[in-house]
């Protein structure tokens, strides 16, 4: 069973999630979201597996999201355009992302992590 943990190391939510994984003995591959940004292919797979709407993959509280006025632009963009935009910069992507088999979690909620 391989678990992929995609994070930004300075993100407090990521730090909490990582601590939870370690305390619960979960082995995972750690990936820096900016140095190794998710690809269009990965994002498409993760969005499908997560069952979440595409907007949930955007880091809506991030500085870049606000600077680019994405709140207003997203509603006029196709899924393809949104995914391509996400793949350009890890700071646009909500984190952490936990990928295990056919499950994908975005953000950190302890109850959801316990289920996995």
N, C-alpha and C positions, 0 to 999 in steps of 0.2 A: 504494500500500500504506500503510494508516494503522495506526499502532501507538498504543494507549492505555496509558499507564503510570499506574496508580493507586497513590499512595504517601502516606505520612506523612513529611514532610521531616526530622523528628528521628530517625526509625527508622534504625539503622545498616545493617540489611539493605537498606533502600530506597536508602540512599546508595551502597552497593556496587553494587547493580543499575543505578542511574542512571549511575554512573561507567562501568560495563561498556558500557551502551548508547551513551554518548557516545564512548568510546574506539573503539568498533566502527562509528562513523558511522551509527548507527540514528536516524532522525528519529522523534520521538514526541510525542504530545500528553501533557503532564504534568497530572495532576489530583490535587488535595489531597483525601484520603479523608474528612477531617472536615468541611471547608468544602463539599465537594460529594460527599456520601455516595452510594454506589450505591443505585439504586432497586430495588424488588422485581422489576420487569421485567428490569433489567440483571442482577441476581443470579441470577434463574432461568435466563437465557440463558447466563451465564458458568458456572454449575454444570453445566448440560447439556453445554456445549462442552468443559469441562475434563476430563470423565470421572472427576472426583474425587468422593469421598463428601462429602456436605454438611458434615460436621464439619470437613473440611479448610479450610473458608472461615472458621472461627472463629479469632480470635486467642486461642488457649488459654493463652498466657503473659501475656496482658494483665490489668491490675489490675481492670478492669470485669468481665471474664469471671469472675474469681475472686470478686469482691464479690457477683455475682449468683448464685453457686453453679451456674453453667451446666453444669458437668461432670455433675452429678446430674440436672439438669432436662432436658437435651437429649434423652436417650433416651425421654422420655415426650412429646416434642413432635412434631407433624407437620412435614413439610417446609415447608408453608405458614407455620406459626407460626415456624419457625426463620428463614425468609427474611424475614418481616416484622420479626422482632427484629433481624436483621443490618442491615436498611434503616433502623433507628431511630438507629444510632450507628456512625460509621466506626471508632471505637476497638474495636468488637467484631469487625471484619473483619480477617482475616489479610492481610498485605501484604508486599511489593508485589504487585499484580495486573497482569499484562501481557496485553493483549488484542490479538490480531492475526488478522483474518479469522475463521476458525473454530477458532482455537487460543486457549486461556486457560491461563496459568501462574500459580500462586499460590506466593508465597515466591520465593526466588532461588537457583537452582542453575545455575551457569555452563554446564554441559553442555546443559541444556534451553534456555537462552537462545541458545546457539550454534546449535542446531537451527533455531530460528525466524529 
